[in-house]
Amino acid sequence: MPIVAQSTETTDWVSRFADEVIEESERRAPGKPVVVASGLSPSGPIHLGNLREVMTPHLVADEIRRRSHRVRHLISWDDYDRYRKVPAGIAGVDESWSEHIGKPLTSVPAPEGSPHPNWAEHFKAAMTESLAELGVEFDGISQTEQYTSGAYREQILHAMKHRHDIDAVLAQYRTKPKPADAARKKQQQKPVDEAELEAAEGSGAAAEDDGSSGSAGYFPYKPYCGNCEKDLTTVTSYDDDSTELTYACTSCGFSETVRLSEFNRGKLVWKVDWPMRWAYEGVVFEPSGVDHSSPGSSFQVGGQIVGIFGGKQPIGPMYAFVGISGMAKMSSSRGGVPTPADALRIMEPQLLRWLYARRKPNQSFKIAFDQEIQRLYDEWDRLDAKVADGSALPADVAAHSRAVRTASGELPRTPRPLPYRTLASVADITAGHEDQALRILSELDPADPLASLDEARPRYDKAEAWINTHVPADQRTIVRTEPDAELLKSLDEEDRKALRLLLDGLADHWSLDGLTHLVYGVPKVRAGFSADATPKELPPEIKTAQRSFFALLYHLLVGRDTGPRLPTLLLAVGQDRVRTLLGE
């Protein structure tokens, strides 16, 4: 299929990458499906930073599908990696799990209470469910299955035969820096990702990060011990002709001689494994974290080693980190780190997709679990409206399209997408009482009342989950049960007249828009201006008067200086109770 060149001025970053990937795929493997790839290590919770490893190729693959090209998005589950350390904060896991360090992730028991057969499957399951909700189509590849089935046997034998060539590449990066240089590099270098940690710490005391190297020479292959299942092994001899390999385990002392042409209990070391897979799968596009931009990193070294396997390094960007609520970088080795499932409990898939689609891969961004989520939703709703009326910019239209649909169709969406902050306020005030929530929401727009909460779902459920899980108890809204008699008695004449003006207007303004006009209008009228006067027509002190009036209402209704937006709060409390609490 011919490639249609697109203007970079009117297309987004996804379209530009799709152009490059299609062209490169036709050059490398004409007529075959385009192959893009991601790699995930289920060594612990797969977090929102890891999600960028998936969303970047997903968005590109989806654009390629939209152009009617065949494409495969591979996700390699690195479940045959070693269990490196016991993550903190994971329920059902304590230091006793350290006995499994060195075993394949698929040989480690799942956390206590999990329905899954092993550690890797437990963490893969949560991510797989989230990807389905996000509309991500992929072909999953278990590296445990690949290695233990012998799928990579020829590649392993090839790597062992060419171990001296591999060693020569790796040797270029083994020069130890001077102490001062090393200290400076340590200060400057950001934490490496899971794959790099696997390489750096996964080989045990008797091996370097890029393979076993000792008196018998360099070997890019690590057997898992036939006795204790750990990878704390050293290859002591290997014969190319017979493929006989002898190894010894430094953990339990076990040793054996096997025929590598028949042996399936081991894997290539990471810096060899990754480029081997590029060649094996014919990967054309795969992004990598900024960790891999430094000399000697897996991606850089892999670009040289992949040729030994007859392949080429994929094209793809370095992607920046994803933070949340002030966290600089997330590490999946820690428990309690926000995952896609955590985000999807409080936001719709469209919003989460949009956060990844609107930023170029090399741009970092944060995902809000605090009050900022309300502003993000306001921004999203404004974009939605602009797209609907045709006033959005082309790049914004593209990001919106990638958020709400894939090549397979539209993602399910909320029929009546009411403002998130309004839904959150209602969920807060009603404390889970759905009948009360429906009453309030049906009064937002009397001309088109909400007939059922289902019309506001799933957004309402997301907002309720946010209130229940991310708003501290001392910030929750509790409406007074009785009027604050002491405060009401202390009010001056001006405050009494302002409250009277509000109370007199309640019945005629009982809707979200009407109450908004009313509460903002009372201080204007008391100052001698029209309730419809615009900010440009008003002196600056009117804002001060409005703030003071709002604070008074909050104190009388909820006993605090602030709270949910007043129009929503008034609707939630109800006319009769508002009149009682305001001293009528």
Disulfide bonds with the S-S distance in Angstrom:
none
